[in-house]
Amino acid sequence: MNQTLAQDSEKEKAGNQLFPIFLKLQNFNTLLVGGGNVGLEKLEAMLNNSPDANITVVADRYLDEVFTLLEKHPQVKTIHRQFQVSDLEGKELVILATDNYELHQQIQQLCKVNGILVNVADTPHLCDFYLGSIVKKGNLKIAISTNGKSPTVAKRLKQVLNESLPDELDQTLDNINKIRNTLTGDFAYKVKKLNEVTASLVDEQPKQKISPKALGWIIWITVLFFVGITFFALWNQDPAFKNYLLTLNPYFYYFLIAGFIFAMIDGAIGMSYGVTSTTFSLSMGIPPASASTAVHISEILSNGIAGWMHFKMGNVNKKLFKMLVIPGIIGAVIGAFLLSSLEHYSHYTKPLISIYTFVLGVIIIRKAIIANRRKNEPAKKKITKVAPLGFTGGFVDAVGGGGWGTIVLSTLIAGGRHARYSLGSVKLSRFFVALMSSLTFVTMLNDLHWYAVSGLVLGSAIASPIAAKVSNKISAKTIMFAVGIIVILASSKNIIGFIMKFLA
C-alpha cells in the first residue's frame, strides 16, 4: 500500500493526468455500497445525470430520502443487508460510500482482481475514477475535476458556471444542430459555415458603462432618497401625519430597531429570531402571550416565502412535512390557548418563559461550539417519532415565542434526517404553525400591544432583503455566540428580577 501511495504521489507531480469520459450508465451494471448521507449524494449525482442508470444499492441501513428518490427510478434495485462478495458478480462499476474504511479496502482489492472499476468516497488513492461536479444546461454538460484535491473548489466552480451560463444555451445547441443537418458538402465546408453562423457569439461586445453592482447601489440610494424626501415633505406639510408620529408609542421605535437586528441575525444563521425577539419583548415589559403573538405574526410572511422557495427547489420531503405540520399546529394552538388563558398571571409565567429562553441561549452556544465537530460525525440512526416532535415543538414555540427551528430542525438532523430536506420541511410547516398560533392569540387576547407587533413586523420586513445579501459575509459561529450570550443575559435579568421581587 505504501508503495502504491508513493507511486501516486510521483504521478501527481506531473499534474492532472485524468482522462475525462462521459459514460452511458444505462449500458453498465453499477453497484453502490452504502445508503446513508454519502450514498444518497452519490445516487442523486448518478440519477440526476443518467435517470435510466442500471444501479444496484447494497446497504444495511437506508435513509428515507433514498426510497423517496427511487420512487421515480423503479429500475434501481435495493438490497437491505451487509455487502457480500457475490454482489460483485456481473458488475462493471462499483461505488463505495460507507464509513467503513477497512470494508472499502477489501472491496477495492476484489474489484482490482476482477477487473472492475471502483470509486471510493473521500479516498482518492483507492479510486480508479472520480465523480466530478457536473454543470448541466440541457444537452450541454461540463464535468469539473480537481484531481481529488478539493471537491469544495469543484462544487464552487459548478455553482459559478451554473449562474453564469444561460439556460438558453440548450436552445442554441438545438438550432446549431438543425443548421448542421441542412448543410451538404465535405467536412471543411460544414465547419466554415458553422463558424460563420456562430461568429456573432464571440464578437466583442461593447463594455457596459455601469456595472450591475453599481446600478444596484444607484437604485437603492434613489429609493432611500425618495423615501427621505417624501417623509420630510409629509412632516412639514401634513399636520395629521406629524401628530400621528409624535403621539405614537415611543416603544414602537425600539421594537422596529429590534425587529430589524433580529431578522438580520436570523438571515445570517437561519435561526434565533423567535428566541431573541421574545427575550427582548419580555425585557421591555410585554406579557408572555403578547410577546409570543408579536413574534409569530412577524414570522408568518417570511416563513411563507422561505417555505415556498424550498418547495419550489424540491427541498421539501412531503411525508416528513405531513408528519410535522398537523401535530405542530395542534401543539401550537394548545400552547397559545394556555398561554393566553394565563395572561393575567404573567408575573408568574414571565420568569418561567425566561428560564426557557435561558436554556435556548445555552443550546445556541452549544450548537456554535459543536457545529464543526458534527460535520465529520457518521450518520446516526434516523429519528422515527416525528409527530411527537412536531407537537412538542409547536407547543414550546407558542408558549416561549420561539424554538420551532431550534428544537425540531436540530433534532431531525441529529436524528439522522437529511439536512436539506429537513430544513425545507421545517420552514414550510413553520408557516402554518405560526399562522394558527397567531390566530389563536389574536382571538383570545384583549390587549395585544400593537406597537410591539407592528414594530417587529416592519423591522423584520425591512431587514429581510438586506439579510439575504449580507448573510454569507458574516461568521455564523461568531453571531451564534453573540446571540446566545445576549439571550442568556436578558433572560438572567428577568429571572433575577423576579427572585429579588419575591424575596422582598
C-alpha positions in Angstrom: 0.0 0.0 0.0 2.8 2.4 0.9 4.5 1.7 -2.5 1.2 2.5 -4.3 0.8 5.8 -2.4 4.4 6.7 -3.3 3.7 6.0 -7.0 0.5 8.0 -6.9 2.4 10.9 -5.3 5.1 10.8 -8.0 2.4 10.9 -10.7 0.6 13.8 -9.1 3.8 15.9 -9.5 3.2 15.7 -13.3 -0.2 17.4 -12.9 -3.7 16.2 -13.5 -3.4 13.1 -15.7 -7.1 12.1 -15.6 -8.7 11.3 -18.9 -12.3 12.7 -18.9 -15.1 10.5 -20.4 -18.9 10.5 -20.4 -20.5 7.1 -19.6 -23.9 5.8 -20.7 -24.7 4.4 -17.3 -27.8 2.6 -18.6 -25.4 0.3 -20.5 -23.4 -0.6 -17.4 -24.2 -2.7 -14.3 -23.3 -0.4 -11.4 -23.1 -1.4 -7.7 -23.4 1.3 -5.0 -22.5 0.2 -1.4 -24.0 2.5 1.2 -27.4 4.0 1.8 -26.5 6.8 4.2 -25.8 10.5 3.5 -22.8 9.9 1.2 -24.6 7.1 -0.6 -27.6 9.3 -1.2 -25.3 12.0 -2.6 -23.7 9.6 -5.0 -27.1 8.1 -6.0 -28.5 11.6 -6.7 -25.5 12.5 -8.8 -25.8 9.4 -11.0 -29.6 9.6 -11.4 -29.7 13.3 -12.0 -27.4 12.9 -15.0 -28.5 9.4 -16.0 -32.1 8.8 -15.0 -32.2 5.3 -16.6 -28.9 4.1 -15.0 -28.8 0.4 -14.1 -27.8 0.5 -10.4 -28.0 -1.9 -7.5 -27.7 -0.5 -4.0 -26.5 -2.7 -1.1 -26.7 -1.3 2.5 -27.7 -2.5 6.0 -29.1 1.0 6.7 -31.0 3.4 4.4 -32.2 7.0 4.7 -35.8 7.6 3.9 -34.7 10.0 1.2 -33.2 7.1 -0.7 -36.5 5.4 -1.1 -38.2 8.8 -1.9 -35.7 9.3 -4.7 -36.1 5.8 -6.1 -39.9 6.3 -6.4 -39.1 7.9 -9.7 -36.5 5.3 -10.7 -38.0 1.8 -10.4 -35.2 0.2 -12.3 -32.8 0.7 -9.4 -32.6 -2.3 -7.1 -32.0 -2.2 -3.3 -30.7 -5.0 -1.1 -31.1 -4.5 2.6 -28.1 -6.3 4.2 -24.4 -6.0 4.5 -22.1 -6.3 1.5 -21.3 -9.8 0.2 -18.7 -10.9 -2.3 -21.4 -12.3 -4.6 -22.7 -8.7 -5.0 -19.8 -8.0 -7.4 -20.9 -10.7 -9.9 -21.8 -9.1 -13.3 -20.9 -5.6 -12.1 -18.7 -3.3 -14.2 -18.6 -0.2 -12.0 -18.5 -0.1 -8.2 -19.0 3.0 -6.0 -18.3 2.7 -2.2 -20.0 5.2 0.1 -19.9 3.9 3.7 -17.9 5.0 6.8 -16.0 1.6 6.9 -12.5 2.1 5.6 -11.5 -1.5 6.1 -14.5 -2.7 4.1 -13.6 -0.2 1.3 -10.1 -1.6 1.1 -11.4 -5.2 1.0 -13.9 -4.4 -1.8 -11.3 -2.4 -3.8 -8.9 -5.3 -3.8 -11.7 -7.6 -5.0 -12.5 -5.2 -7.8 -8.9 -5.0 -8.8 -8.7 -8.8 -9.1 -11.9 -9.0 -11.1 -11.1 -6.0 -13.4 -13.9 -3.8 -12.1 -13.5 0.0 -12.0 -14.1 1.4 -8.5 -14.7 4.8 -6.9 -14.3 5.2 -3.1 -15.8 8.2 -1.5 -13.3 10.6 0.1 -10.4 8.2 -0.6 -8.6 9.3 -3.8 -5.8 6.8 -3.6 -8.3 3.8 -3.8 -10.2 5.3 -6.8 -9.9 4.2 -10.5 -12.2 7.2 -11.4 -13.7 10.2 -9.8 -17.3 11.5 -9.8 -16.7 15.2 -10.8 -19.0 18.1 -10.3 -21.4 18.4 -13.2 -22.8 21.6 -14.8 -25.9 20.7 -16.9 -27.7 23.0 -19.3 -30.0 20.8 -21.3 -27.8 18.8 -23.7 -24.7 20.6 -22.6 -22.7 19.0 -19.8 -19.4 20.2 -18.3 -17.5 17.9 -15.9 -15.2 19.5 -13.4 -12.3 17.7 -11.7 -9.6 18.9 -9.2 -7.8 15.5 -9.3 -9.2 14.7 -5.9 -7.5 17.7 -4.3 -10.6 19.8 -3.4 -14.2 18.7 -4.0 -15.2 22.0 -2.4 -13.5 24.0 -5.1 -15.1 21.8 -7.8 -18.6 22.5 -6.2 -17.9 26.2 -6.1 -16.9 26.3 -9.8 -20.0 24.3 -10.6 -22.1 27.0 -8.8 -20.3 29.8 -10.7 -20.8 28.2 -14.1 -24.4 27.4 -13.3 -25.1 31.0 -12.5 -23.0 32.3 -15.5 -24.2 30.1 -18.3 -27.7 30.9 -19.6 -30.4 28.2 -19.8 -30.9 29.3 -23.4 -27.6 27.5 -24.3 -29.6 24.3 -24.9 -31.8 26.1 -27.5 -28.6 27.4 -29.2 -27.4 23.8 -29.4 -30.7 22.7 -31.0 -30.5 25.5 -33.5 -26.9 24.7 -34.4 -27.8 21.0 -34.8 -30.7 21.9 -37.2 -28.3 24.1 -39.3 -25.8 21.3 -39.3 -28.3 18.8 -40.6 -29.2 21.1 -43.5 -25.6 21.5 -44.7 -24.2 19.5 -47.6 -20.6 19.1 -48.7 -17.4 17.9 -47.1 -16.4 18.4 -43.5 -14.3 21.5 -44.2 -17.3 23.3 -45.8 -19.6 22.4 -42.9 -17.0 23.8 -40.4 -16.7 27.0 -42.4 -20.5 27.6 -42.5 -20.9 26.8 -38.8 -18.1 29.3 -38.0 -19.9 32.0 -40.0 -23.2 31.3 -38.1 -21.6 31.3 -34.6 -19.2 34.3 -35.2 -21.7 36.6 -33.6 -21.4 34.7 -30.4 -17.8 35.6 -29.9 -17.8 39.1 -31.3 -16.5 41.7 -28.8 -19.5 43.3 -27.1 -19.4 47.0 -26.1 -18.4 47.4 -22.5 -21.1 48.5 -20.1 -20.6 51.9 -18.7 -22.3 51.0 -15.5 -21.8 47.6 -13.8 -24.8 45.7 -12.4 -23.4 46.2 -8.9 -23.1 49.9 -9.4 -26.7 50.0 -10.9 -28.0 48.2 -7.8 -26.4 50.8 -5.5 -27.9 53.7 -7.6 -31.4 52.1 -7.3 -31.1 51.7 -3.5 -29.8 55.2 -3.0 -32.5 56.6 -5.2 -35.2 54.8 -3.3 -33.8 55.9 0.0 -33.6 59.5 -1.2 -37.2 59.4 -2.4 -38.4 58.0 0.9 -36.4 60.6 2.8 -37.8 63.5 0.6 -41.4 62.1 1.0 -41.1 61.8 4.8 -39.6 65.3 5.0 -42.5 66.8 2.9 -45.2 65.0 4.9 -43.6 66.0 8.2 -43.6 69.7 7.2 -46.9 69.9 5.2 -49.2 67.4 6.8 -50.0 68.2 10.4 -52.1 65.0 10.8 -49.0 62.8 9.8 -46.7 64.8 12.1 -49.2 64.5 15.0 -49.6 60.7 14.4 -45.9 60.1 14.7 -45.5 62.4 17.7 -48.3 60.6 19.6 -47.1 57.1 18.6 -45.9 55.0 21.5 -42.2 55.6 21.6 -41.6 51.9 22.3 -42.6 51.2 18.7 -39.3 52.5 17.5 -37.4 50.2 19.9 -39.3 47.2 18.5 -38.7 48.5 15.0 -34.9 48.5 15.5 -35.0 45.2 17.4 -37.0 43.5 14.7 -34.5 44.7 12.1 -31.5 43.5 14.1 -33.0 40.1 15.0 -34.1 39.5 11.4 -30.6 40.3 10.2 -29.2 37.7 12.7 -31.8 35.1 11.6 -30.8 35.8 8.0 -27.2 35.2 8.9 -27.5 31.9 10.8 -31.0 30.7 9.9 -32.3 30.6 13.5 -32.8 32.6 16.7 -35.4 35.2 15.6 -38.0 33.9 17.9 -35.9 33.5 21.0 -34.2 36.9 20.6 -37.4 38.7 19.9 -39.2 37.1 22.7 -36.4 37.7 25.2 -36.3 41.4 24.1 -40.1 41.7 24.4 -40.1 40.3 27.9 -37.3 42.6 29.0 -39.4 45.5 27.7 -42.3 44.6 30.0 -44.5 42.9 27.4 -46.5 39.9 28.9 -45.5 36.5 27.5 -48.7 35.9 25.4 -48.4 39.3 23.7 -44.7 38.8 23.2 -45.3 35.4 21.5 -48.1 37.0 19.4 -45.8 39.7 18.1 -43.1 37.2 17.2 -45.5 34.8 15.4 -47.3 37.4 13.4 -44.0 38.9 12.2 -42.8 35.4 11.2 -45.8 34.4 9.0 -44.8 36.2 5.8 -41.1 35.4 6.0 -41.6 31.7 6.6 -44.3 31.5 4.0 -41.9 32.9 1.4 -39.0 30.7 2.6 -41.2 27.6 2.6 -42.5 28.2 -0.9 -38.9 28.7 -2.2 -37.8 25.4 -0.6 -40.8 23.6 -2.0 -40.1 25.0 -5.5 -36.5 23.9 -5.3 -37.5 20.4 -4.3 -36.2 20.6 -0.7 -39.4 19.6 1.0 -39.9 15.9 2.0 -43.7 15.7 1.6 -44.0 12.8 4.0 -41.9 14.5 6.7 -43.9 17.7 6.2 -47.2 15.9 6.8 -45.9 14.3 9.9 -44.8 17.7 11.3 -47.5 20.1 10.3 -50.6 18.6 11.8 -49.1 17.8 15.2 -47.2 21.1 15.1 -50.4 23.1 14.6 -52.2 21.2 17.4 -49.3 21.8 19.8 -49.1 25.5 18.8 -52.9 26.1 19.2 -52.9 24.4 22.6 -49.8 26.3 23.7 -51.3 29.6 22.5 -54.6 28.8 24.3 -53.0 28.0 27.6 -50.6 31.0 27.5 -53.5 33.4 26.6 -55.5 32.0 29.5 -52.7 32.7 31.9 -52.2 36.3 30.6 -53.5 37.6 34.0 -50.8 35.6 35.7 -48.0 37.0 33.5 -45.9 38.0 36.6 -45.6 34.2 37.2 -45.4 32.9 33.7 -42.8 35.6 32.6 -39.9 34.0 34.8 -40.8 30.5 33.5 -40.6 31.7 29.9 -37.3 33.5 30.8 -36.0 30.1 32.1 -36.9 28.6 28.8 -35.2 31.3 26.8 -32.1 31.0 29.1 -32.0 27.3 28.1 -32.3 28.1 24.4 -29.4 30.6 24.8 -27.3 27.7 26.2 -28.4 25.5 23.3 -27.4 28.1 20.7 -23.9 28.5 22.2 -23.6 24.7 22.3 -24.6 24.5 18.7 -21.9 27.0 17.8 -19.3 25.0 19.7 -20.1 21.6 18.1 -21.1 22.8 14.7 -17.8 22.0 13.0 -17.4 18.8 15.0 -20.7 17.4 13.7 -19.7 17.7 10.1 -17.3 14.8 10.4 -19.6 12.5 12.6 -21.0 9.4 10.9 -24.8 9.4 10.2 -26.8 8.3 13.3 -29.9 6.2 13.4 -32.8 8.1 11.9 -35.4 9.5 14.2 -38.8 8.0 13.7 -41.0 9.7 16.3 -41.6 12.8 14.1 -45.3 13.5 15.2 -44.5 13.8 18.9 -41.5 16.0 18.0 -43.8 18.3 15.9 -46.4 18.6 18.7 -43.7 19.4 21.3 -42.0 21.9 19.0 -45.3 23.6 18.2 -46.3 23.8 21.9 -43.0 25.0 23.2 -42.8 27.5 20.3 -46.2 29.0 21.1 -45.5 29.2 24.9 -42.0 30.5 24.5 -42.4 32.7 21.4 -39.8 30.7 19.5 -37.9 27.4 19.4 -39.6 25.6 16.5 -36.4 25.7 14.4 -34.0 25.2 17.3 -35.9 22.2 18.7 -37.4 20.5 15.6 -34.7 21.1 13.0 -31.8 20.3 15.3 -33.5 17.1 16.5 -34.2 15.9 12.9 -30.7 16.5 11.8 -29.1 15.0 14.9 -31.5 12.0 14.4 -30.1 11.1 11.0 -32.6 13.0 8.8 -31.2 14.6 5.6 -30.3 18.3 6.4 -31.6 19.9 3.2 -35.0 18.1 3.2 -35.3 18.7 7.0 -34.7 22.4 6.6 -37.2 22.8 3.7 -39.9 20.7 5.5 -39.4 22.6 8.8 -39.5 26.0 7.1 -42.8 25.2 5.2 -44.5 23.7 8.2 -43.4 26.7 10.3 -45.6 29.0 8.2 -48.8 27.0 9.2 -47.7 26.7 12.8 -47.1 30.4 13.1 -50.3 31.2 11.3 -52.5 29.1 13.5 -50.9 30.1 16.8 -51.2 33.8 15.8 -54.9 33.3 15.0 -55.4 31.8 18.5 -53.6 34.6 20.2 -55.5 37.3 18.3 -58.9 35.9 19.0 -58.2 35.4 22.7 -56.2 38.4 23.8 -57.7 41.8 24.5 -54.6 43.9 24.7 -52.1 42.8 22.0 -49.6 45.7 22.5 -49.8 46.5 18.8 -46.9 48.9 18.9 -44.7 45.9 19.6 -46.4 43.8 16.9 -46.1 46.4 14.2 -42.6 47.3 15.2 -41.3 43.8 14.9 -43.3 43.2 11.6 -42.0 46.3 10.0 -38.4 45.9 11.2 -38.1 42.3 10.1 -39.7 43.2 6.7 -37.1 45.9 6.1 -34.2 43.6 7.1 -35.2 40.5 5.0 -33.9 41.6 1.6 -30.7 43.1 3.2 -30.1 40.0 5.3 -30.2 37.8 2.2 -27.3 39.8 0.7 -25.1 40.0 3.7 -25.7 36.6 5.3 -22.8 34.9 3.6 -20.3 37.6 4.6 -20.8 37.2 8.3 -19.3 34.5 10.5 -22.3 32.4 11.6 -20.3 30.9 14.5 -19.5 34.4 15.9 -23.1 35.5 15.6 -24.4 32.4 17.3 -22.1 33.0 20.3 -23.2 36.7 20.5 -26.9 35.7 20.3 -26.5 33.0 22.9 -24.8 35.4 25.3 -27.4 38.2 24.7 -30.3 35.8 25.3 -28.7 34.4 28.5 -28.0 37.8 29.9 -31.5 39.2 29.1 -33.2 36.0 30.5 -31.0 36.2 33.6 -32.1 39.8 34.2 -35.8 38.7 34.2 -35.1 35.7 36.4 -33.0 37.6 38.9 -35.6 40.5 39.0 -38.4 38.0 39.8 -36.3 36.4 42.6 -35.4 39.8 44.1 -39.1 40.9 44.0 -40.2 37.6 45.5 -37.6 37.8 48.3 -38.6 41.5 49.0 
